[in-house]
């Protein structure tokens, strides 16, 4: 016989307490802190190889969530922020000064975009526990493991109990806007307290986190890792993505959302990016995308991110929509979009200039207003020019998607020469306007 005194759910089930009749009239209940990307409660995994910016990304996300709604950003990675408050950062891998340097840089970057942000107040909404920097008097445990034990005897550590107690006490006294809404754990390898391939320990640990986070109304965002031998298939980086998360299967099945971070590679179309940012390093462009989610309305669109020195990222997804177009799961199946690079657009402009000059002498001058008029007249003939704005002013030379940007590129390559008045002082004849491969 089952001891029902310890398992009240059994007697409740027998009485019909768990029948789902109320579901027939239940309203949809959005449960995201950030729409489609970060569930408001439960565990989410953020994993990838070393040096892909996992900690940096989550600190950036934390600063966005901690910023007040009336002075800070309303969205993160183009998705609305639905829940704001304090964030608890647990780190067993970085020193206090390193974390503070990153957080300070991120706060100053946000202030440059949203001048009304108070950096001091924003940083005060992030609680950082850097276990490596704590003295033995402050933290007397042998390590910051959150779970401990052995087969059939796994249980939460004193550290985990202390974290849960801190959140409980803080939120019981804090006003609504100052409650802790989430925990960042960096990382699973250094803080779980067991070998990540141990299925039993993983199951117990994640069940505990998911259950307590639901009760406390907080999320747990955990940094995970990819094994060094993990392979990303060229042409289809989504295949086997979840399997690249180090550890037992429960690390990917139990969390509500799993996000992979990796450096951009051969699968991505980086031509336009490299043209606009010629000094990009190999680690400067990061691809982040949800590879698995149990949440309704999860956003599987891949994000293209550029690392910034300040510790934050710049989201380039909207400006460069074709970078991941060959494998983007949010695009219609079997339908590859027609993509155009800056070189395609430049070739189209060269054709217009060539035909305007009529293959005549190289000294022929084409006035700026004449070029703009001809560009507008013939723009529909060239698919690569459909999204180009016919603006030639100097302020548009650095803005991708403008005619001035393309003209500057052509001038840099020696195809044209632009005088101070903005007119084409010199245009090569048609025969010379052939771009070499």
Protein Blocks (a to p, Z undefined) as FASTA:
>chain_A
ZZfklmmmlmmmmnopmpcklmmmcccdddbfbghkacfbdcddddddehklmmmmmmmm
mmmmmpcfklmcfbeehiacfbgcddddddfkbcfklmmmmmmmmmmmmmmmmmmbcfkl
mmmmpccddfklpcfklpmcfbfcfbecdehiaccdfklmmmmmmmmmmmmmpcfklccf
bdcdddfklmnopafklmklmmmmmmmmmmmmmmnopacdddddddfklccdehiamgok
lmmpgcdfklmmmpmbdcddddddfkbccklmmmmmmmbcfklpccdddfbdfbehiafb
dcdddddfkopacdfklmmmmlmmmmomkbcehiacddddfklmmmmmmmmmmmmnnopa
fkbccdfklmmmmmmmmmmmpmklmmpccbfbfklmmmghiaklmmmmmmmnopaccdfk
opafbdcdfklmcccZZ
